[in-house]
């Protein structure tokens, strides 16, 4: 199997064959997760610690289930209530954890780059569960698996990533991944929410939904990340919905069999119409959540295998 990473910090360092390896292994875990007996042994005897310095519902639950299904001892550190609040530095926290000999550390942090820093200081394999606006690799992998299952491939697709690109780690990881897999990427959103250098990322930039969605195979909506905004990026939510919210009329510009995605949590009536989100013929949002568990199982399994090979 092609997988040579000590950590999963982002999509940027991965080679295309490593991405394919994760997705192929994840397929086997999709089958396991749909069966009556959901246990495998890949992480048996290993300790997984989840450290979420930022709120999360689905990602934390997904990593927890993934670890439990593979037989790991899984611990969730309540970081909001922990010594971080008492002023302990990230590095001190890492060293304390290190002394407990975890094998896998799953980390979410509000600062871009914090997870990479931590990975340099600990012995465990570190998985980035989202750092600031930098990367969210397992989200892009679960999106890729969802797209591959719906469309049968990842190359030569037109993927429109729409909305708050500026604050989105989901967008960045997806741009890396889809670019490596040779899909055509369009970023669609108001100029205030698309970083000025985006045109140099090998993507098309559109400020109009009709143009950006024209003929697209995949329409990926992003949440307006208000917690990362420090000023007036949009005139009002109503105006934003009118121009950029995905409704039936705007979706009508995409390919007739286009799928609709959203990483969650959704703001219904802001970036997406609730009826579109719930339309089982177009929306694969629930499938994304399902794929999330399988992809995280695959990623942790591969990291654990690589560690065993290196130690041998
Ligand atoms: N859940 C994703 C993230 O953590 C997307 C979002 O929050 O909008 O980045």
Boltz pocket constraint, residues with backbone or C-beta under 6 A from the ligand:
constraints:
  - pocket:
      binder: B
      contacts: [[A, 55], [A, 129], [A, 130], [A, 132], [A, 136], [A, 169], [A, 170], [A, 222], [A, 223], [A, 225], [A, 263], [A, 264], [A, 265]]
      max_distance: 6.0
